[in-house]
Amino acid sequence: MKQLRQRLTYANVMSTLAVFLVIGGGAAFAATQLPKNSVGSKQIKKNAVNSAKVKDHSLRASDFKEGQLPAGPKGEKGATGSKGETGAAGSAVAYAKVNANGTVDASLSKNITSANVSHSGTGEYCFHGLSFTPKNAVTTLLNFETGEISAGVAPNDIGSACTDSNVGARVETYDDSGAIADEAFMVIFN
């Protein structure tokens, strides 16, 4: 200890202190003078940034992964939209939903009533007394999974079941095995 005191002069102490200040001050200078945007995610240690170190309201929804943010309260119902324009009139002269027993559903029909349909035999439906001359008929079974249907509009090709002279069209319906059967159907005449 005596030897240390002999070497401890004012000049030795000041020079050692100066070295420590330069080294320590240089590090402090470097930490306060970093260029803008010079620190990135590679330089930040894992879990170094936590909730306490993030300024409130500084993050946006885009800063989070999908599903991380809870949904907010349900908003109010929006205003009712305006009514669309009425579409062009269809080209059908007449149409009808014909039940399996030959009656017509008036709520789904135009220019055809039950009086215009004869259920002349199993699976045979004759259209007569029509206020128009049918040129074309489109038919669809209402039981879409089974059955078959055929339609004719030419009076000369009506068949034996429709014998009236004023018959304008005939529809035949079949079950899924191909046997003639009573089936409900839609018919559209052009």
Summary of the structure (lengths in Angstrom):
residues: 190
radius of gyration: 46.2
end to end distance: 122.7
largest distance: 144.1
contacts: 391
relative contact order: 0.13
helix: 22%
strand: 24%
